[in-house]
């Protein structure tokens, strides 16, 4: 590495060369951005993947996009996450769309909400079926 910067006279020149080496030129940055945007557009939650794992994978893509100069609004990110979830999440995501202000919903809050919902579902299924019996209607009688 030193060989590439040893001819630089100023710290500014050194910084510019190091930036060029590690980040690449504008064409390289554009190629990286296109590749990461494609990854963002095609991301889906995988079979068997936990919400925490999906959170980590999705957030890594968003951070990479941000470092390349591409940013999305809270609403865009929330809607993308909701579209990336399997169909079993449709009821929850529909409820969130109707009840939450997606413009203010931070990505970490969205994932926290989804993880809490999943935990609640798992807790309910572990508790087993309800032991209460359905109520039966009594037959109507008339006195004449």
C-alpha positions in Angstrom: 0.0 0.0 0.0 2.8 2.4 0.9 4.2 2.0 -2.6 1.0 3.5 -4.1 1.1 6.6 -1.9 4.8 7.2 -1.2 5.0 9.7 -4.1 2.3 11.9 -2.7 3.5 15.2 -1.4 0.6 16.3 0.8 -1.8 14.6 3.2 -4.6 15.6 0.8 -3.0 13.7 -2.1 -2.5 10.7 0.2 -6.2 10.8 1.2 -7.4 11.1 -2.4 -5.2 8.1 -3.5 -6.4 6.0 -0.5 -10.0 6.9 -1.3 -9.4 6.0 -5.0 -7.9 2.6 -3.9 -10.6 1.6 -1.5 -13.7 3.2 -3.0 -12.8 3.1 -6.7 -13.5 5.7 -9.3 -17.0 7.0 -10.2 -17.6 4.1 -12.7 -16.8 1.6 -10.0 -19.0 3.3 -7.5 -21.9 3.3 -10.0 -21.5 -0.4 -10.7 -21.5 -1.1 -6.9 -24.6 1.0 -6.5 -26.4 -0.8 -9.3 -25.5 -4.2 -7.9 -26.6 -3.3 -4.3 -29.8 -1.8 -5.6 -30.6 -5.0 -7.4 -29.9 -6.9 -4.1 -32.3 -4.5 -2.4 -35.0 -4.8 -5.0 -34.9 -8.6 -5.0 -34.6 -9.2 -1.2 -37.1 -11.6 0.3 -37.3 -13.3 3.7 -36.0 -16.8 3.2 -37.7 -20.0 4.3 -36.6 -20.9 7.8 -35.0 -17.4 8.3 -35.8 -15.7 11.6 -37.0 -12.2 11.8 -33.7 -11.2 13.5 -31.7 -12.8 10.7 -33.8 -11.0 8.1 -33.4 -7.7 10.0 -29.6 -8.1 10.0 -29.5 -9.0 6.3 -31.9 -6.2 5.2 -30.2 -3.6 7.4 -26.8 -4.6 5.9 -28.1 -3.9 2.4 -29.6 -0.5 3.5 -26.3 0.5 5.2 -24.4 -0.4 2.0 -26.7 1.6 -0.1 -26.4 4.6 2.2 -22.6 4.4 2.0 -22.9 4.6 -1.8 -25.1 7.7 -1.5 -28.6 6.1 -2.0 -31.1 6.7 0.8 -34.7 5.7 1.2 -37.4 7.2 3.3 -38.8 5.5 6.4 -42.0 4.8 4.4 -40.1 3.3 1.4 -38.1 1.0 3.7 -41.1 -0.1 5.7 -43.1 -0.9 2.6 -40.2 -2.8 1.2 -39.8 -4.9 4.3 -43.5 -5.7 4.3 -43.4 -6.8 0.7 -40.4 -9.0 1.4 -42.2 -11.0 4.1 -43.9 -14.3 3.3 -47.7 -14.4 2.9 -48.2 -15.5 6.5 -47.4 -12.0 7.5 -50.0 -10.3 5.3 -52.5 -9.8 8.2 -49.9 -8.1 10.4 -48.5 -5.9 7.6 -51.9 -4.8 6.5 -52.8 -3.8 10.1 -49.5 -1.9 10.4 -50.1 -0.1 7.1 -53.5 1.1 8.4 -52.5 1.9 12.0 -49.0 3.3 11.8 -47.6 6.4 10.3 -45.0 4.8 8.0 -43.2 8.1 7.4 -42.2 8.2 11.1 -41.7 4.4 11.6 -37.9 3.8 11.9 -36.6 0.6 10.5 -35.5 -0.7 14.0 -39.0 0.0 15.4 -40.6 -1.8 12.5 -38.4 -4.9 13.1 -39.0 -4.7 16.8 -42.7 -4.7 16.2 -42.5 -7.7 13.9 -40.3 -9.6 16.3 -42.8 -8.9 19.2 -45.7 -10.1 17.0 -43.8 -13.4 16.1 -42.9 -13.9 19.8 -46.6 -13.5 20.7 -47.7 -16.0 18.1 -45.1 -18.5 19.3 -46.2 -18.0 22.9 -49.8 -18.6 22.0 -49.1 -21.7 20.0 -47.0 -23.1 22.9 -49.9 -22.5 25.3 -52.0 -24.9 23.3 -55.6 -24.6 22.3 -58.1 -22.7 24.4 -59.7 -24.8 27.1 -62.9 -22.8 27.2 -65.9 -24.4 25.6 -68.0 -22.5 23.1 -71.2 -21.3 24.5 -74.4 -23.1 23.3 -77.6 -21.4 22.5 -80.5 -22.4 24.7 -83.6 -23.5 22.8 -86.4 -21.0 22.8 -89.7 -22.0 24.4 -92.9 -20.2 24.3 -95.6 -20.5 26.9 -99.1 -20.2 25.5 
